Each structure stands twice: as C-alpha cells, then as structure tokens.
Amino acid sequence: MHSQKNTDNYLINSDTFVLQPIREGYKLTTRVIERHAEFELPKKPIQIVKKTCELYGASLKTRTLTARHALGKRHKTPIVVAHAFDTPYIFLPTMSPNSEENVWISYHAISDFQEENVGCSVLFENGYKMKVNVSTPTMWRQFAFAALLERDFAKKQFLLQRPRSFLAQEGLFSYPAAEDTE
C-alpha cells in the first residue's frame, strides 16, 4: 500500500483521508493516506492544502476566515477545502495549520477516536488506524467544530436552492475578503 509518487499536481479529493508531515533530516514531505492507497509527496502538507483551496476558488486564508465566521474565532479551525455536489470536503488540523507537525485529517473519513497513553488514535472508515500526538478530547472538539461547519454549509446550500424564501437582511451573511500577502 505504500509507494512514492513524484507529482506536483496532487490535489485533495474525496479519497484523501490524511496529509501527514514526514521529516527526513532537514526535508519535510507529506505522507498521503487515501481510501485505498498510501504514498509520499515531496511537498509540505500546507502546500497541498493551499494549492487545493486555490484551485477550487479561494485561498486558505479566505477558507479559514469563512470557517471562523461560521464557528467564531477558534484556534485550529477546520476548513471546507472544496465542495462538490453539495458535499463539503472538510479537513481538520491537529495543530496550528502553519506548524510543521500539523496533520490534516478528513472529517468525513473519521469513524472514531481511541484514547492512548500519549495522544490518541484516529480510526478511519476503511479500517485504517493512525496515532496522532493530540488528546482525545481535543480531537472530539475538532470533530464537533467540523460537524458545525458542515451544518453551516448545508444551511447555505439550502438558501441557495430556495432564493424566494430568503429575504436578505443587511449583515446576515457578510464574508470578509482576505488579502493574500503570502
């Protein structure tokens, strides 16, 4: 199941479960775990997340601001990386998104969490189990915020499909525009 893929074109998709940083000396690469595959890419996880967000219409900064608008100002905010057919692809960070130790995990791929002596294990829908250096309560918190983000997304999709039943009120849905300085 483990192989090396040398591609600069990888994007998060519905089969992407995990983007895990791997440190090899001074070099940081990404271990990608998908539904039926596992491989390494010569990029940092944050680079893959940023590229995916931008290809699907917004910067990581804008995605984060949109999520914070829905959830309030939170540390380690889950984000909607992309969406298709009214389904959001939500990824939650285990640490600060800019941390080189941060693991990005697909909300929809998670089945459960198991307490460990240090950190916890994340159980995925395909039976895969991965240990992360984050407490079980923290992972449940991230999971709950992702669920709230999914609910917010569903509400907005409903409003989009029912325009006559929605009267716009000033300030109800204001989205901050992000200035990309990176």
C-alpha positions as CSV (number, residue, x, y, z in Angstrom):
1,M,0.0,0.0,0.0
2,H,3.0,2.3,0.4
3,S,4.7,3.9,-2.6
4,Q,6.5,7.0,-3.7
5,K,4.7,9.4,-6.1
6,N,6.6,12.2,-7.6
7,T,4.0,14.7,-8.6
8,D,3.5,18.4,-8.1
9,N,-0.1,18.1,-9.2
10,Y,-1.7,16.3,-6.3
11,L,-4.9,17.8,-5.0
12,I,-7.1,16.8,-2.1
13,N,-10.1,14.7,-3.3
14,S,-12.9,12.6,-1.9
15,D,-10.5,9.7,-1.3
16,T,-7.9,11.8,0.7
17,F,-8.0,10.8,4.4
18,V,-4.8,12.3,5.8
19,L,-1.9,14.6,5.0
20,Q,0.8,13.8,7.5
21,P,4.2,15.6,7.6
22,I,7.3,13.4,7.4
23,R,10.6,14.8,8.4
24,E,13.7,13.3,6.8
25,G,16.7,15.3,8.0
26,Y,16.0,18.9,7.0
27,K,13.4,18.0,4.4
28,L,9.7,17.9,5.1
29,T,7.5,15.8,2.9
30,T,3.9,14.5,3.0
31,R,2.6,11.1,3.6
32,V,-0.8,10.9,1.9
33,I,-3.3,8.3,3.1
34,E,-6.2,7.7,0.8
35,R,-9.1,5.3,0.9
36,H,-7.1,2.6,-0.9
37,A,-3.6,3.9,-1.2
38,E,-0.7,5.5,0.7
39,F,2.2,7.4,-0.8
40,E,4.7,10.2,-0.2
41,L,4.8,13.6,-1.9
42,P,7.8,15.9,-2.0
43,K,5.8,18.8,-0.6
44,K,4.7,20.1,2.8
45,P,1.0,19.3,3.8
46,I,0.2,23.0,4.0
47,Q,1.3,23.5,0.4
48,I,-1.1,20.8,-0.8
49,V,-3.9,22.3,1.2
50,K,-3.2,25.8,-0.1
51,K,-3.0,24.6,-3.7
52,T,-6.3,22.7,-3.4
53,C,-8.1,25.6,-1.8
54,E,-6.9,28.0,-4.6
55,L,-7.8,25.6,-7.4
56,Y,-11.3,25.3,-6.1
57,G,-11.9,29.0,-5.8
58,A,-10.4,30.5,-2.6
59,S,-7.2,30.9,-0.7
60,L,-6.5,29.0,2.6
61,K,-6.8,32.4,4.3
62,T,-10.3,33.0,2.9
63,R,-11.4,29.4,3.7
64,T,-10.2,30.0,7.3
65,L,-11.9,33.3,7.6
66,T,-15.2,31.8,6.2
67,A,-14.9,29.0,8.8
68,R,-14.3,31.4,11.6
69,H,-17.3,33.5,10.5
70,A,-19.4,30.3,10.9
71,L,-17.7,29.0,14.1
72,G,-16.4,32.1,15.8
73,K,-12.8,32.8,16.4
74,R,-11.3,29.4,17.1
75,H,-7.8,28.0,17.3
76,K,-7.1,25.2,14.7
77,T,-10.3,25.9,12.7
78,P,-11.5,23.1,10.5
79,I,-12.0,24.3,6.9
80,V,-14.0,23.4,3.8
81,V,-11.2,22.7,1.4
82,A,-13.5,22.2,-1.6
83,H,-17.1,21.0,-2.3
84,A,-18.8,19.0,-5.0
85,F,-22.5,18.2,-5.5
86,D,-23.5,19.9,-2.2
87,T,-20.9,17.9,-0.3
88,P,-18.2,19.8,1.6
89,Y,-14.7,18.3,1.9
90,I,-13.8,19.4,5.4
91,F,-10.3,18.9,6.8
92,L,-9.4,19.5,10.4
93,P,-5.9,20.4,11.6
94,T,-4.4,18.6,14.7
95,M,-2.3,21.6,15.5
96,S,-1.9,25.2,14.2
97,P,-2.1,24.9,10.3
98,N,1.3,26.6,10.0
99,S,3.0,24.1,12.3
100,E,5.3,21.7,10.5
101,E,3.9,18.9,12.8
102,N,0.3,19.6,11.9
103,V,-1.6,16.6,10.4
104,W,-4.6,17.4,8.2
105,I,-7.5,14.8,8.6
106,S,-10.6,14.5,6.5
107,Y,-13.7,14.9,8.7
108,H,-15.8,12.5,6.6
109,A,-13.2,9.7,6.8
110,I,-13.2,9.6,10.7
111,S,-15.1,6.7,12.4
112,D,-13.9,7.1,16.0
113,F,-11.1,8.1,18.3
114,Q,-9.3,5.8,20.9
115,E,-7.5,7.1,23.9
116,E,-3.8,6.3,24.1
117,N,-1.2,6.8,26.8
118,V,0.0,9.8,24.9
119,G,-2.3,11.3,22.3
120,C,-5.0,9.2,20.6
121,S,-5.6,7.0,17.7
122,V,-7.9,8.1,14.8
123,L,-10.0,5.2,13.3
124,F,-11.0,5.7,9.7
125,E,-13.9,4.3,7.7
126,N,-11.7,1.9,5.8
127,G,-10.4,0.3,9.0
128,Y,-7.1,2.2,9.0
129,K,-5.8,3.4,12.4
130,M,-3.4,6.2,12.9
131,K,-1.9,7.6,16.1
132,V,-1.7,11.4,16.5
133,N,0.0,13.5,19.2
134,V,-3.2,15.2,20.2
135,S,-5.5,14.3,23.1
136,T,-8.8,12.5,22.6
137,P,-10.9,15.5,23.9
138,T,-9.1,17.8,21.5
139,M,-9.8,15.6,18.6
140,W,-13.5,15.3,19.6
141,R,-13.6,19.1,19.8
142,Q,-12.2,19.4,16.3
143,F,-14.6,16.8,15.1
144,A,-17.5,18.7,16.7
145,F,-16.4,22.0,15.1
146,A,-16.2,20.2,11.7
147,A,-19.8,19.0,12.2
148,L,-20.9,22.5,12.9
149,L,-19.1,23.7,9.8
150,E,-20.8,21.0,7.7
151,R,-24.2,22.2,9.1
152,D,-23.5,25.8,8.3
153,F,-22.5,24.7,4.7
154,A,-25.8,22.8,4.4
155,K,-27.8,25.8,5.5
156,K,-26.2,28.0,2.9
157,Q,-26.8,25.4,0.2
158,F,-30.4,25.2,1.2
159,L,-30.7,29.0,1.0
160,L,-29.1,28.9,-2.4
161,Q,-31.7,26.5,-3.7
162,R,-34.6,28.4,-2.1
163,P,-34.0,32.1,-3.0
164,R,-37.6,33.2,-2.8
165,S,-38.0,32.0,0.8
166,F,-35.0,34.1,1.9
167,L,-35.1,37.8,2.5
168,A,-31.7,39.2,2.6
169,Q,-31.0,41.2,5.8
170,E,-28.1,43.6,6.0
171,G,-25.2,42.0,7.8
172,L,-26.7,38.5,7.9
173,F,-24.3,36.9,5.6
174,S,-21.2,39.1,5.4
175,Y,-18.0,37.4,4.4
176,P,-14.6,39.0,4.9
177,A,-12.4,39.2,1.9
178,A,-8.8,38.0,2.6
179,E,-5.9,39.9,1.3
180,D,-3.3,37.3,0.3
181,T,0.1,38.5,1.3
182,E,1.8,35.1,1.1
